[in-house]
Structures are given as structure tokens and as C-alpha cells.
Amino acid sequence: MIDCTRQLANIIINKVATMSEKFNRKNCRQYDAIVTEITSAAVSTFVLVEPQDYVDVPRSRSPGSLKVN
């Protein structure tokens, strides 16, 4: 009876460990893909900062100066 309990425990532990390993590897691959995409898209720091400037410039001006004629 004790041997059956140990065998069952080992089977469950092995299945959980395998599932956890697969899940963690999937997360690592997704993280690596995100990092690769981010680092390969930016040629320079300027490219990364440019969208922030697009937002900051209108904030620093008065509403009247933003009108298009």
C-alpha cells in the first residue's frame, strides 16, 4: 500500500513538474520575443524618445498656438 502511494505521488509530482517546466519555457520564449522586438525596432535612442516629444510639445503650448490655419 505504501509503495502504491509513493508511486502515485511520484507520478503526480512528475506531471506537475513537466507542466510547470513547459509553462515557464513558454513564458521565457514570449519574453525573449518581446525583448528582441523592442531592441531590434529601435535604431537609436532618438527613435525611442521621439513619441514622447510628440506628446510633450503640445502640452507645453497654449491651446491657441495649436490651432491649424
CHARMM-style PDB file with segment names, atoms N, HN, CA, C and O in Angstrom:
ATOM      1  N   MET     1       0.811  -1.190   0.000  1.00  0.00      PROA
ATOM      2  CA  MET     1       0.000   0.000   0.000  1.00  0.00      PROA
ATOM      3  C   MET     1       0.861   1.263   0.000  1.00  0.00      PROA
ATOM      4  O   MET     1       0.557   2.227  -0.702  1.00  0.00      PROA
ATOM      5  N   ILE     2       1.934   1.253   0.787  1.00  0.00      PROA
ATOM      6  HN  ILE     2       2.181   0.469   1.357  1.00  0.00      PROA
ATOM      7  CA  ILE     2       2.827   2.407   0.849  1.00  0.00      PROA
ATOM      8  C   ILE     2       3.519   2.611  -0.491  1.00  0.00      PROA
ATOM      9  O   ILE     2       3.702   3.747  -0.928  1.00  0.00      PROA
ATOM     10  N   ASP     3       3.908   1.510  -1.151  1.00  0.00      PROA
ATOM     11  HN  ASP     3       3.760   0.588  -0.795  1.00  0.00      PROA
ATOM     12  CA  ASP     3       4.549   1.617  -2.461  1.00  0.00      PROA
ATOM     13  C   ASP     3       3.606   2.245  -3.490  1.00  0.00      PROA
ATOM     14  O   ASP     3       4.032   3.064  -4.305  1.00  0.00      PROA
ATOM     15  N   CYS     4       2.345   1.867  -3.453  1.00  0.00      PROA
ATOM     16  HN  CYS     4       1.999   1.202  -2.791  1.00  0.00      PROA
ATOM     17  CA  CYS     4       1.361   2.443  -4.390  1.00  0.00      PROA
ATOM     18  C   CYS     4       1.212   3.941  -4.145  1.00  0.00      PROA
ATOM     19  O   CYS     4       1.099   4.721  -5.090  1.00  0.00      PROA
ATOM     20  N   THR     5       1.212   4.336  -2.884  1.00  0.00      PROA
ATOM     21  HN  THR     5       1.304   3.702  -2.116  1.00  0.00      PROA
ATOM     22  CA  THR     5       1.091   5.756  -2.546  1.00  0.00      PROA
ATOM     23  C   THR     5       2.299   6.530  -3.044  1.00  0.00      PROA
ATOM     24  O   THR     5       2.160   7.628  -3.582  1.00  0.00      PROA
ATOM     25  N   ARG     6       3.479   5.964  -2.868  1.00  0.00      PROA
ATOM     26  HN  ARG     6       3.593   5.072  -2.431  1.00  0.00      PROA
ATOM     27  CA  ARG     6       4.708   6.615  -3.347  1.00  0.00      PROA
ATOM     28  C   ARG     6       4.716   6.717  -4.865  1.00  0.00      PROA
ATOM     29  O   ARG     6       5.100   7.745  -5.422  1.00  0.00      PROA
ATOM     30  N   GLN     7       4.293   5.652  -5.532  1.00  0.00      PROA
ATOM     31  HN  GLN     7       3.981   4.816  -5.080  1.00  0.00      PROA
ATOM     32  CA  GLN     7       4.239   5.671  -6.997  1.00  0.00      PROA
ATOM     33  C   GLN     7       3.272   6.745  -7.488  1.00  0.00      PROA
ATOM     34  O   GLN     7       3.583   7.491  -8.417  1.00  0.00      PROA
ATOM     35  N   LEU     8       2.110   6.818  -6.865  1.00  0.00      PROA
ATOM     36  HN  LEU     8       1.858   6.211  -6.111  1.00  0.00      PROA
ATOM     37  CA  LEU     8       1.122   7.828  -7.239  1.00  0.00      PROA
ATOM     38  C   LEU     8       1.677   9.236  -7.003  1.00  0.00      PROA
ATOM     39  O   LEU     8       1.516  10.122  -7.842  1.00  0.00      PROA
ATOM     40  N   ALA     9       2.324   9.431  -5.869  1.00  0.00      PROA
ATOM     41  HN  ALA     9       2.455   8.711  -5.188  1.00  0.00      PROA
ATOM     42  CA  ALA     9       2.921  10.734  -5.562  1.00  0.00      PROA
ATOM     43  C   ALA     9       3.979  11.096  -6.595  1.00  0.00      PROA
ATOM     44  O   ALA     9       4.036  12.240  -7.047  1.00  0.00      PROA
ATOM     45  N   ASN    10       4.820  10.132  -6.974  1.00  0.00      PROA
ATOM     46  HN  ASN    10       4.774   9.203  -6.607  1.00  0.00      PROA
ATOM     47  CA  ASN    10       5.855  10.384  -7.981  1.00  0.00      PROA
ATOM     48  C   ASN    10       5.251  10.729  -9.337  1.00  0.00      PROA
ATOM     49  O   ASN    10       5.743  11.620 -10.029  1.00  0.00      PROA
ATOM     50  N   ILE    11       4.194  10.034  -9.714  1.00  0.00      PROA
ATOM     51  HN  ILE    11       3.794   9.310  -9.152  1.00  0.00      PROA
ATOM     52  CA  ILE    11       3.532  10.315 -10.994  1.00  0.00      PROA
ATOM     53  C   ILE    11       2.981  11.739 -10.993  1.00  0.00      PROA
ATOM     54  O   ILE    11       3.171  12.488 -11.952  1.00  0.00      PROA
ATOM     55  N   ILE    12       2.301  12.104  -9.915  1.00  0.00      PROA
ATOM     56  HN  ILE    12       2.146  11.497  -9.136  1.00  0.00      PROA
ATOM     57  CA  ILE    12       1.719  13.447  -9.825  1.00  0.00      PROA
ATOM     58  C   ILE    12       2.815  14.510  -9.825  1.00  0.00      PROA
ATOM     59  O   ILE    12       2.711  15.514 -10.530  1.00  0.00      PROA
ATOM     60  N   ILE    13       3.852  14.290  -9.042  1.00  0.00      PROA
ATOM     61  HN  ILE    13       3.936  13.475  -8.469  1.00  0.00      PROA
ATOM     62  CA  ILE    13       4.960  15.252  -8.973  1.00  0.00      PROA
ATOM     63  C   ILE    13       5.617  15.409 -10.336  1.00  0.00      PROA
ATOM     64  O   ILE    13       5.907  16.529 -10.755  1.00  0.00      PROA
ATOM     65  N   ASN    14       5.855  14.307 -11.032  1.00  0.00      PROA
ATOM     66  HN  ASN    14       5.619  13.396 -10.692  1.00  0.00      PROA
ATOM     67  CA  ASN    14       6.478  14.375 -12.357  1.00  0.00      PROA
ATOM     68  C   ASN    14       5.602  15.125 -13.359  1.00  0.00      PROA
ATOM     69  O   ASN    14       6.105  15.916 -14.157  1.00  0.00      PROA
ATOM     70  N   LYS    15       4.295  14.879 -13.317  1.00  0.00      PROA
ATOM     71  HN  LYS    15       3.886  14.236 -12.669  1.00  0.00      PROA
ATOM     72  CA  LYS    15       3.387  15.575 -14.237  1.00  0.00      PROA
ATOM     73  C   LYS    15       3.353  17.069 -13.947  1.00  0.00      PROA
ATOM     74  O   LYS    15       3.405  17.887 -14.866  1.00  0.00      PROA
ATOM     75  N   VAL    16       3.267  17.425 -12.668  1.00  0.00      PROA
ATOM     76  HN  VAL    16       3.225  16.761 -11.921  1.00  0.00      PROA
ATOM     77  CA  VAL    16       3.241  18.845 -12.297  1.00  0.00      PROA
ATOM     78  C   VAL    16       4.557  19.516 -12.677  1.00  0.00      PROA
ATOM     79  O   VAL    16       4.556  20.634 -13.192  1.00  0.00      PROA
ATOM     80  N   ALA    17       5.671  18.847 -12.427  1.00  0.00      PROA
ATOM     81  HN  ALA    17       5.671  17.939 -12.008  1.00  0.00      PROA
ATOM     82  CA  ALA    17       6.974  19.413 -12.765  1.00  0.00      PROA
ATOM     83  C   ALA    17       7.110  19.609 -14.268  1.00  0.00      PROA
ATOM     84  O   ALA    17       7.626  20.635 -14.713  1.00  0.00      PROA
ATOM     85  N   THR    18       6.657  18.645 -15.052  1.00  0.00      PROA
ATOM     86  HN  THR    18       6.238  17.812 -14.691  1.00  0.00      PROA
ATOM     87  CA  THR    18       6.726  18.752 -16.508  1.00  0.00      PROA
ATOM     88  C   THR    18       5.852  19.892 -17.012  1.00  0.00      PROA
ATOM     89  O   THR    18       6.276  20.673 -17.864  1.00  0.00      PROA
ATOM     90  N   MET    19       4.636  19.991 -16.490  1.00  0.00      PROA
ATOM     91  HN  MET    19       4.292  19.356 -15.798  1.00  0.00      PROA
ATOM     92  CA  MET    19       3.736  21.070 -16.901  1.00  0.00      PROA
ATOM     93  C   MET    19       4.313  22.431 -16.525  1.00  0.00      PROA
ATOM     94  O   MET    19       4.237  23.378 -17.308  1.00  0.00      PROA
ATOM     95  N   SER    20       4.881  22.528 -15.344  1.00  0.00      PROA
ATOM     96  HN  SER    20       4.942  21.759 -14.708  1.00  0.00      PROA
ATOM     97  CA  SER    20       5.466  23.786 -14.883  1.00  0.00      PROA
ATOM     98  C   SER    20       6.651  24.184 -15.756  1.00  0.00      PROA
ATOM     99  O   SER    20       6.813  25.352 -16.107  1.00  0.00      PROA
ATOM    100  N   GLU    21       7.475  23.202 -16.100  1.00  0.00      PROA
ATOM    101  HN  GLU    21       7.344  22.252 -15.814  1.00  0.00      PROA
ATOM    102  CA  GLU    21       8.638  23.473 -16.949  1.00  0.00      PROA
ATOM    103  C   GLU    21       8.200  23.977 -18.324  1.00  0.00      PROA
ATOM    104  O   GLU    21       8.765  24.942 -18.838  1.00  0.00      PROA
ATOM    105  N   LYS    22       7.207  23.337 -18.915  1.00  0.00      PROA
ATOM    106  HN  LYS    22       6.748  22.553 -18.498  1.00  0.00      PROA
ATOM    107  CA  LYS    22       6.700  23.767 -20.225  1.00  0.00      PROA
ATOM    108  C   LYS    22       6.126  25.177 -20.145  1.00  0.00      PROA
ATOM    109  O   LYS    22       6.375  26.004 -21.022  1.00  0.00      PROA
ATOM    110  N   PHE    23       5.358  25.451 -19.095  1.00  0.00      PROA
ATOM    111  HN  PHE    23       5.155  24.779 -18.382  1.00  0.00      PROA
ATOM    112  CA  PHE    23       4.756  26.767 -18.913  1.00  0.00      PROA
ATOM    113  C   PHE    23       5.834  27.833 -18.769  1.00  0.00      PROA
ATOM    114  O   PHE    23       5.751  28.889 -19.396  1.00  0.00      PROA
ATOM    115  N   ASN    24       6.845  27.563 -17.948  1.00  0.00      PROA
ATOM    116  HN  ASN    24       6.913  26.705 -17.439  1.00  0.00      PROA
ATOM    117  CA  ASN    24       7.923  28.529 -17.734  1.00  0.00      PROA
ATOM    118  C   ASN    24       8.729  28.757 -19.005  1.00  0.00      PROA
ATOM    119  O   ASN    24       9.118  29.889 -19.293  1.00  0.00      PROA
ATOM    120  N   ARG    25       8.984  27.701 -19.767  1.00  0.00      PROA
ATOM    121  HN  ARG    25       8.668  26.781 -19.533  1.00  0.00      PROA
ATOM    122  CA  ARG    25       9.712  27.858 -21.026  1.00  0.00      PROA
ATOM    123  C   ARG    25       8.920  28.707 -22.010  1.00  0.00      PROA
ATOM    124  O   ARG    25       9.490  29.524 -22.733  1.00  0.00      PROA
ATOM    125  N   LYS    26       7.605  28.512 -22.036  1.00  0.00      PROA
ATOM    126  HN  LYS    26       7.142  27.848 -21.449  1.00  0.00      PROA
ATOM    127  CA  LYS    26       6.748  29.304 -22.914  1.00  0.00      PROA
ATOM    128  C   LYS    26       6.838  30.781 -22.530  1.00  0.00      PROA
ATOM    129  O   LYS    26       6.956  31.647 -23.396  1.00  0.00      PROA
ATOM    130  N   ASN    27       6.781  31.063 -21.227  1.00  0.00      PROA
ATOM    131  HN  ASN    27       6.685  30.359 -20.523  1.00  0.00      PROA
ATOM    132  CA  ASN    27       6.901  32.445 -20.765  1.00  0.00      PROA
ATOM    133  C   ASN    27       8.252  33.041 -21.135  1.00  0.00      PROA
ATOM    134  O   ASN    27       8.329  34.201 -21.541  1.00  0.00      PROA
ATOM    135  N   CYS    28       9.303  32.265 -20.999  1.00  0.00      PROA
ATOM    136  HN  CYS    28       9.241  31.323 -20.670  1.00  0.00      PROA
ATOM    137  CA  CYS    28      10.641  32.746 -21.349  1.00  0.00      PROA
ATOM    138  C   CYS    28      10.737  33.043 -22.840  1.00  0.00      PROA
ATOM    139  O   CYS    28      11.325  34.049 -23.235  1.00  0.00      PROA
ATOM    140  N   ARG    29      10.166  32.179 -23.666  1.00  0.00      PROA
ATOM    141  HN  ARG    29       9.688  31.362 -23.345  1.00  0.00      PROA
ATOM    142  CA  ARG    29      10.187  32.419 -25.115  1.00  0.00      PROA
ATOM    143  C   ARG    29       9.410  33.680 -25.468  1.00  0.00      PROA
ATOM    144  O   ARG    29       9.841  34.454 -26.322  1.00  0.00      PROA
ATOM    145  N   GLN    30       8.264  33.893 -24.817  1.00  0.00      PROA
ATOM    146  HN  GLN    30       7.914  33.264 -24.123  1.00  0.00      PROA
ATOM    147  CA  GLN    30       7.480  35.103 -25.075  1.00  0.00      PROA
ATOM    148  C   GLN    30       8.253  36.345 -24.644  1.00  0.00      PROA
ATOM    149  O   GLN    30       8.264  37.347 -25.359  1.00  0.00      PROA
ATOM    150  N   TYR    31       8.889  36.288 -23.501  1.00  0.00      PROA
ATOM    151  HN  TYR    31       8.880  35.474 -22.920  1.00  0.00      PROA
ATOM    152  CA  TYR    31       9.686  37.415 -23.013  1.00  0.00      PROA
ATOM    153  C   TYR    31      10.837  37.698 -23.973  1.00  0.00      PROA
ATOM    154  O   TYR    31      11.088  38.853 -24.315  1.00  0.00      PROA
ATOM    155  N   ASP    32      11.537  36.653 -24.408  1.00  0.00      PROA
ATOM    156  HN  ASP    32      11.333  35.714 -24.129  1.00  0.00      PROA
ATOM    157  CA  ASP    32      12.637  36.829 -25.354  1.00  0.00      PROA
ATOM    158  C   ASP    32      12.158  37.453 -26.656  1.00  0.00      PROA
ATOM    159  O   ASP    32      12.847  38.296 -27.230  1.00  0.00      PROA
ATOM    160  N   ALA    33      10.988  37.049 -27.125  1.00  0.00      PROA
ATOM    161  HN  ALA    33      10.428  36.364 -26.659  1.00  0.00      PROA
ATOM    162  CA  ALA    33      10.439  37.618 -28.361  1.00  0.00      PROA
ATOM    163  C   ALA    33      10.131  39.100 -28.187  1.00  0.00      PROA
ATOM    164  O   ALA    33      10.386  39.898 -29.088  1.00  0.00      PROA
ATOM    165  N   ILE    34       9.585  39.467 -27.037  1.00  0.00      PROA
ATOM    166  HN  ILE    34       9.378  38.819 -26.305  1.00  0.00      PROA
ATOM    167  CA  ILE    34       9.285  40.878 -26.772  1.00  0.00      PROA
ATOM    168  C   ILE    34      10.572  41.693 -26.722  1.00  0.00      PROA
ATOM    169  O   ILE    34      10.653  42.764 -27.324  1.00  0.00      PROA
ATOM    170  N   VAL    35      11.569  41.200 -26.013  1.00  0.00      PROA
ATOM    171  HN  VAL    35      11.503  40.330 -25.524  1.00  0.00      PROA
ATOM    172  CA  VAL    35      12.845  41.908 -25.908  1.00  0.00      PROA
ATOM    173  C   VAL    35      13.487  42.054 -27.282  1.00  0.00      PROA
ATOM    174  O   VAL    35      14.010  43.119 -27.611  1.00  0.00      PROA
ATOM    175  N   THR    36      13.452  41.005 -28.081  1.00  0.00      PROA
ATOM    176  HN  THR    36      13.026  40.140 -27.814  1.00  0.00      PROA
ATOM    177  CA  THR    36      14.025  41.060 -29.423  1.00  0.00      PROA
ATOM    178  C   THR    36      13.313  42.095 -30.272  1.00  0.00      PROA
ATOM    179  O   THR    36      13.957  42.867 -30.983  1.00  0.00      PROA
ATOM    180  N   GLU    37      12.000  42.120 -30.205  1.00  0.00      PROA
ATOM    181  HN  GLU    37      11.476  41.493 -29.627  1.00  0.00      PROA
ATOM    182  CA  GLU    37      11.215  43.085 -30.985  1.00  0.00      PROA
ATOM    183  C   GLU    37      11.533  44.514 -30.569  1.00  0.00      PROA
ATOM    184  O   GLU    37      11.720  45.386 -31.418  1.00  0.00      PROA
ATOM    185  N   ILE    38      11.594  44.749 -29.286  1.00  0.00      PROA
ATOM    186  HN  ILE    38      11.442  44.041 -28.597  1.00  0.00      PROA
ATOM    187  CA  ILE    38      11.856  46.106 -28.792  1.00  0.00      PROA
ATOM    188  C   ILE    38      13.252  46.568 -29.181  1.00  0.00      PROA
ATOM    189  O   ILE    38      13.428  47.693 -29.649  1.00  0.00      PROA
ATOM    190  N   THR    39      14.229  45.719 -28.994  1.00  0.00      PROA
ATOM    191  HN  THR    39      14.086  44.805 -28.614  1.00  0.00      PROA
ATOM    192  CA  THR    39      15.607  46.134 -29.261  1.00  0.00      PROA
ATOM    193  C   THR    39      15.920  46.207 -30.742  1.00  0.00      PROA
ATOM    194  O   THR    39      16.780  46.989 -31.148  1.00  0.00      PROA
ATOM    195  N   SER    40      15.250  45.416 -31.557  1.00  0.00      PROA
ATOM    196  HN  SER    40      14.551  44.780 -31.228  1.00  0.00      PROA
ATOM    197  CA  SER    40      15.555  45.460 -32.988  1.00  0.00      PROA
ATOM    198  C   SER    40      14.814  46.591 -33.689  1.00  0.00      PROA
ATOM    199  O   SER    40      15.256  47.045 -34.744  1.00  0.00      PROA
ATOM    200  N   ALA    41      13.708  47.054 -33.135  1.00  0.00      PROA
ATOM    201  HN  ALA    41      13.349  46.685 -32.278  1.00  0.00      PROA
ATOM    202  CA  ALA    41      12.924  48.108 -33.777  1.00  0.00      PROA
ATOM    203  C   ALA    41      13.577  49.474 -33.618  1.00  0.00      PROA
ATOM    204  O   ALA    41      13.426  50.329 -34.490  1.00  0.00      PROA
ATOM    205  N   ALA    42      14.282  49.691 -32.547  1.00  0.00      PROA
ATOM    206  HN  ALA    42      14.404  48.995 -31.839  1.00  0.00      PROA
ATOM    207  CA  ALA    42      14.879  50.995 -32.287  1.00  0.00      PROA
ATOM    208  C   ALA    42      16.298  51.056 -32.827  1.00  0.00      PROA
ATOM    209  O   ALA    42      17.176  50.305 -32.404  1.00  0.00      PROA
ATOM    210  N   VAL    43      16.504  51.968 -33.773  1.00  0.00      PROA
ATOM    211  HN  VAL    43      15.791  52.578 -34.117  1.00  0.00      PROA
ATOM    212  CA  VAL    43      17.837  52.147 -34.338  1.00  0.00      PROA
ATOM    213  C   VAL    43      18.682  52.982 -33.391  1.00  0.00      PROA
ATOM    214  O   VAL    43      19.892  52.783 -33.283  1.00  0.00      PROA
ATOM    215  N   SER    44      18.038  53.914 -32.710  1.00  0.00      PROA
ATOM    216  HN  SER    44      17.055  54.076 -32.797  1.00  0.00      PROA
ATOM    217  CA  SER    44      18.761  54.772 -31.780  1.00  0.00      PROA
ATOM    218  C   SER    44      17.846  55.155 -30.623  1.00  0.00      PROA
ATOM    219  O   SER    44      16.651  54.859 -30.630  1.00  0.00      PROA
ATOM    220  N   THR    45      18.424  55.811 -29.643  1.00  0.00      PROA
ATOM    221  HN  THR    45      19.395  56.052 -29.637  1.00  0.00      PROA
ATOM    222  CA  THR    45      17.641  56.296 -28.517  1.00  0.00      PROA
ATOM    223  C   THR    45      16.627  57.328 -28.983  1.00  0.00      PROA
ATOM    224  O   THR    45      15.524  57.415 -28.444  1.00  0.00      PROA
ATOM    225  N   PHE    46      17.007  58.109 -29.987  1.00  0.00      PROA
ATOM    226  HN  PHE    46      17.904  58.038 -30.425  1.00  0.00      PROA
ATOM    227  CA  PHE    46      16.108  59.137 -30.517  1.00  0.00      PROA
ATOM    228  C   PHE    46      14.790  58.523 -30.980  1.00  0.00      PROA
ATOM    229  O   PHE    46      13.724  59.091 -30.746  1.00  0.00      PROA
ATOM    230  N   VAL    47      14.860  57.385 -31.624  1.00  0.00      PROA
ATOM    231  HN  VAL    47      15.727  56.923 -31.814  1.00  0.00      PROA
ATOM    232  CA  VAL    47      13.648  56.720 -32.113  1.00  0.00      PROA
ATOM    233  C   VAL    47      12.740  56.347 -30.945  1.00  0.00      PROA
ATOM    234  O   VAL    47      11.516  56.392 -31.071  1.00  0.00      PROA
ATOM    235  N   LEU    48      13.327  55.982 -29.820  1.00  0.00      PROA
ATOM    236  HN  LEU    48      14.321  55.945 -29.717  1.00  0.00      PROA
ATOM    237  CA  LEU    48      12.538  55.626 -28.645  1.00  0.00      PROA
ATOM    238  C   LEU    48      11.926  56.857 -27.971  1.00  0.00      PROA
ATOM    239  O   LEU    48      10.822  56.784 -27.432  1.00  0.00      PROA
ATOM    240  N   VAL    49      12.641  57.990 -28.001  1.00  0.00      PROA
ATOM    241  HN  VAL    49      13.538  58.049 -28.439  1.00  0.00      PROA
ATOM    242  CA  VAL    49      12.207  59.199 -27.308  1.00  0.00      PROA
ATOM    243  C   VAL    49      11.252  60.032 -28.162  1.00  0.00      PROA
ATOM    244  O   VAL    49      10.460  60.802 -27.618  1.00  0.00      PROA
ATOM    245  N   GLU    50      11.311  59.895 -29.463  1.00  0.00      PROA
ATOM    246  HN  GLU    50      11.954  59.269 -29.904  1.00  0.00      PROA
ATOM    247  CA  GLU    50      10.513  60.715 -30.378  1.00  0.00      PROA
ATOM    248  C   GLU    50       9.014  60.713 -30.052  1.00  0.00      PROA
ATOM    249  O   GLU    50       8.414  61.788 -30.044  1.00  0.00      PROA
ATOM    250  N   PRO    51       8.378  59.569 -29.782  1.00  0.00      PROA
ATOM    251  CA  PRO    51       6.946  59.609 -29.436  1.00  0.00      PROA
ATOM    252  C   PRO    51       6.656  60.425 -28.176  1.00  0.00      PROA
ATOM    253  O   PRO    51       5.607  61.062 -28.080  1.00  0.00      PROA
ATOM    254  N   GLN    52       7.562  60.411 -27.224  1.00  0.00      PROA
ATOM    255  HN  GLN    52       8.414  59.893 -27.301  1.00  0.00      PROA
ATOM    256  CA  GLN    52       7.358  61.205 -26.010  1.00  0.00      PROA
ATOM    257  C   GLN    52       7.387  62.690 -26.341  1.00  0.00      PROA
ATOM    258  O   GLN    52       6.598  63.456 -25.788  1.00  0.00      PROA
ATOM    259  N   ASP    53       8.280  63.115 -27.234  1.00  0.00      PROA
ATOM    260  HN  ASP    53       8.921  62.493 -27.684  1.00  0.00      PROA
ATOM    261  CA  ASP    53       8.323  64.514 -27.655  1.00  0.00      PROA
ATOM    262  C   ASP    53       7.018  64.910 -28.328  1.00  0.00      PROA
ATOM    263  O   ASP    53       6.542  66.032 -28.151  1.00  0.00      PROA
ATOM    264  N   TYR    54       6.449  64.014 -29.085  1.00  0.00      PROA
ATOM    265  HN  TYR    54       6.836  63.103 -29.228  1.00  0.00      PROA
ATOM    266  CA  TYR    54       5.186  64.280 -29.772  1.00  0.00      PROA
ATOM    267  C   TYR    54       4.085  64.624 -28.770  1.00  0.00      PROA
ATOM    268  O   TYR    54       3.210  65.441 -29.058  1.00  0.00      PROA
ATOM    269  N   VAL    55       4.134  64.003 -27.603  1.00  0.00      PROA
ATOM    270  HN  VAL    55       4.845  63.339 -27.370  1.00  0.00      PROA
ATOM    271  CA  VAL    55       3.143  64.266 -26.556  1.00  0.00      PROA
ATOM    272  C   VAL    55       3.519  65.502 -25.748  1.00  0.00      PROA
ATOM    273  O   VAL    55       2.643  66.291 -25.395  1.00  0.00      PROA
ATOM    274  N   ASP    56       4.804  65.686 -25.449  1.00  0.00      PROA
ATOM    275  HN  ASP    56       5.515  65.045 -25.737  1.00  0.00      PROA
ATOM    276  CA  ASP    56       5.239  66.786 -24.587  1.00  0.00      PROA
ATOM    277  C   ASP    56       5.105  68.154 -25.241  1.00  0.00      PROA
ATOM    278  O   ASP    56       4.770  69.120 -24.555  1.00  0.00      PROA
ATOM    279  N   VAL    57       5.353  68.273 -26.541  1.00  0.00      PROA
ATOM    280  HN  VAL    57       5.624  67.488 -27.099  1.00  0.00      PROA
ATOM    281  CA  VAL    57       5.309  69.573 -27.214  1.00  0.00      PROA
ATOM    282  C   VAL    57       3.918  70.199 -27.122  1.00  0.00      PROA
ATOM    283  O   VAL    57       3.824  71.358 -26.718  1.00  0.00      PROA
ATOM    284  N   PRO    58       2.838  69.508 -27.468  1.00  0.00      PROA
ATOM    285  CA  PRO    58       1.515  70.135 -27.320  1.00  0.00      PROA
ATOM    286  C   PRO    58       1.179  70.498 -25.868  1.00  0.00      PROA
ATOM    287  O   PRO    58       0.478  71.480 -25.625  1.00  0.00      PROA
ATOM    288  N   ARG    59       1.659  69.734 -24.929  1.00  0.00      PROA
ATOM    289  HN  ARG    59       2.228  68.936 -25.127  1.00  0.00      PROA
ATOM    290  CA  ARG    59       1.396  70.032 -23.519  1.00  0.00      PROA
ATOM    291  C   ARG    59       2.014  71.362 -23.107  1.00  0.00      PROA
ATOM    292  O   ARG    59       1.453  72.079 -22.278  1.00  0.00      PROA
ATOM    293  N   SER    60       3.165  71.693 -23.682  1.00  0.00      PROA
ATOM    294  HN  SER    60       3.621  71.110 -24.355  1.00  0.00      PROA
ATOM    295  CA  SER    60       3.895  72.884 -23.262  1.00  0.00      PROA
ATOM    296  C   SER    60       3.387  74.156 -23.939  1.00  0.00      PROA
ATOM    297  O   SER    60       3.820  75.249 -23.576  1.00  0.00      PROA
ATOM    298  N   ARG    61       2.496  74.046 -24.895  1.00  0.00      PROA
ATOM    299  HN  ARG    61       2.143  73.158 -25.190  1.00  0.00      PROA
ATOM    300  CA  ARG    61       1.991  75.220 -25.619  1.00  0.00      PROA
ATOM    301  C   ARG    61       0.588  75.579 -25.153  1.00  0.00      PROA
ATOM    302  O   ARG    61      -0.124  74.772 -24.555  1.00  0.00      PROA
ATOM    303  N   SER    62       0.222  76.809 -25.447  1.00  0.00      PROA
ATOM    304  HN  SER    62       0.801  77.464 -25.932  1.00  0.00      PROA
ATOM    305  CA  SER    62      -1.145  77.231 -25.128  1.00  0.00      PROA
ATOM    306  C   SER    62      -2.095  76.667 -26.176  1.00  0.00      PROA
ATOM    307  O   SER    62      -1.674  76.412 -27.304  1.00  0.00      PROA
ATOM    308  N   PRO    63      -3.353  76.467 -25.836  1.00  0.00      PROA
ATOM    309  CA  PRO    63      -4.312  75.907 -26.799  1.00  0.00      PROA
ATOM    310  C   PRO    63      -4.435  76.734 -28.082  1.00  0.00      PROA
ATOM    311  O   PRO    63      -4.637  76.172 -29.159  1.00  0.00      PROA
ATOM    312  N   GLY    64      -4.315  78.060 -27.978  1.00  0.00      PROA
ATOM    313  HN  GLY    64      -4.150  78.516 -27.104  1.00  0.00      PROA
ATOM    314  CA  GLY    64      -4.425  78.908 -29.165  1.00  0.00      PROA
ATOM    315  C   GLY    64      -3.302  78.700 -30.159  1.00  0.00      PROA
ATOM    316  O   GLY    64      -3.509  78.835 -31.365  1.00  0.00      PROA
ATOM    317  N   SER    65      -2.118  78.373 -29.672  1.00  0.00      PROA
ATOM    318  HN  SER    65      -1.950  78.263 -28.692  1.00  0.00      PROA
ATOM    319  CA  SER    65      -0.982  78.195 -30.579  1.00  0.00      PROA
ATOM    320  C   SER    65      -1.023  76.857 -31.308  1.00  0.00      PROA
ATOM    321  O   SER    65      -0.240  76.630 -32.230  1.00  0.00      PROA
ATOM    322  N   LEU    66      -1.921  75.981 -30.908  1.00  0.00      PROA
ATOM    323  HN  LEU    66      -2.557  76.166 -30.159  1.00  0.00      PROA
ATOM    324  CA  LEU    66      -2.017  74.668 -31.544  1.00  0.00      PROA
ATOM    325  C   LEU    66      -3.022  74.650 -32.693  1.00  0.00      PROA
ATOM    326  O   LEU    66      -3.159  73.636 -33.376  1.00  0.00      PROA
ATOM    327  N   LYS    67      -3.730  75.768 -32.913  1.00  0.00      PROA
ATOM    328  HN  LYS    67      -3.619  76.592 -32.357  1.00  0.00      PROA
ATOM    329  CA  LYS    67      -4.722  75.816 -33.985  1.00  0.00      PROA
ATOM    330  C   LYS    67      -4.057  75.711 -35.344  1.00  0.00      PROA
ATOM    331  O   LYS    67      -2.962  76.227 -35.566  1.00  0.00      PROA
ATOM    332  N   VAL    68      -4.740  75.037 -36.239  1.00  0.00      PROA
ATOM    333  HN  VAL    68      -5.630  74.618 -36.059  1.00  0.00      PROA
ATOM    334  CA  VAL    68      -4.256  74.916 -37.611  1.00  0.00      PROA
ATOM    335  C   VAL    68      -5.016  75.929 -38.451  1.00  0.00      PROA
ATOM    336  O   VAL    68      -6.245  75.973 -38.407  1.00  0.00      PROA
ATOM    337  N   ASN    69      -4.293  76.747 -39.220  1.00  0.00      PROA
ATOM    338  HN  ASN    69      -3.294  76.712 -39.256  1.00  0.00      PROA
ATOM    339  CA  ASN    69      -4.938  77.766 -40.073  1.00  0.00      PROA
ATOM    340  C   ASN    69      -5.313  77.219 -41.408  1.00  0.00      PROA
ATOM    341  OT1 ASN    69      -5.862  77.942 -42.240  1.00  0.00      PROA
TER     342      ASN     69
END
